[in-house]
Amino acid sequence: MTTVSFQRTPREPFVFIDRVIRRYARLKTLSEYEIGLLRGLGSRRENHPAGTELCNDGGKPPHPRMIVDGWAGRIRILPDGRRQIFTFLLPGDGMGICTRPNPRALSATMALTPLQTVDAAALHDALLRRDPRCAGLLEAFAVIGGLDEAMLLDHVVRLGRQTAYERMAHLILDLRERLAVIGLVEDDTFILPLTQELLADALGLSVVHVNRTLQQMRRDELIETKQGRLKLLDPDALAVISDFRHRQPTAPPRA
């Protein structure tokens, strides 16, 4: 049994759908209609306990939903039980929102913490119909597609060429950047509700190696952990160590 190094602190007051609006409004200017559409999603909420499988690997994508609180992960589980986490899904990220014909899930999606989602069927329908009233959201989702591709490439480099120390530094900065967009970072501090086992599954390391790496980063005065929160003491040094590059949100050229 592995020990938990980070525990989720008592929940802060929910801001629910405002996190979603904040994310997309940072990418593209949204009309009053689009903001109203997003705000209307918050009326149908659903809670998912940690460990809930929301989507099977290779199956149909889940019903369109948007995360408003908690963390999930896209994962693949090998026959012997080993797991690889491809990405962490944070508040503002969608599940089952895809405009490709006959989509299939390329990985399983699992709630890693207690999760709250809202029904995003109305948004998904507007995107599929390419509703002209949702031009800003259509462009925002095109930008998100590019960001997701860049994030996946960064993850390949992390796993393929970086040391354990570099991997951890890069992941910490990656999460800091994504959480800052939705207002969940203050003074370079954010909640990190992940066990060392989950960090190991994301970084391709053993739990022991994760523990040693975090201890060394604390000794090097790069991070500080307290009551479930992680504080970056020297983000510039972490960026140099991990070759972290801020992702520029750009949309693909229109056809």
Secondary structure, 3 states (H helix, E strand, C coil): CCCCCCCCCCCCCCCCHHHHHHHHHHHCCCCHHHHHHHHHHHHCEEEECCCCEEECCCCCCCCCEEEEECCEEEEEECCCCCEEEEEEECCCCEECCCCCCCCCCCCEEEECCCEEEEECHHHHHHHHCCCHHHHHHHHHHHHHHHHHHHHHHHHHHHHHHCCHHHHHHHHHHHHHHHHHHCCCCECCEEECCCCHHHHHHHHCCCHHHHHHHHHHHHHCCCEEEECCEEEECCHHHHHHHHCCCCCCCCCCCCC
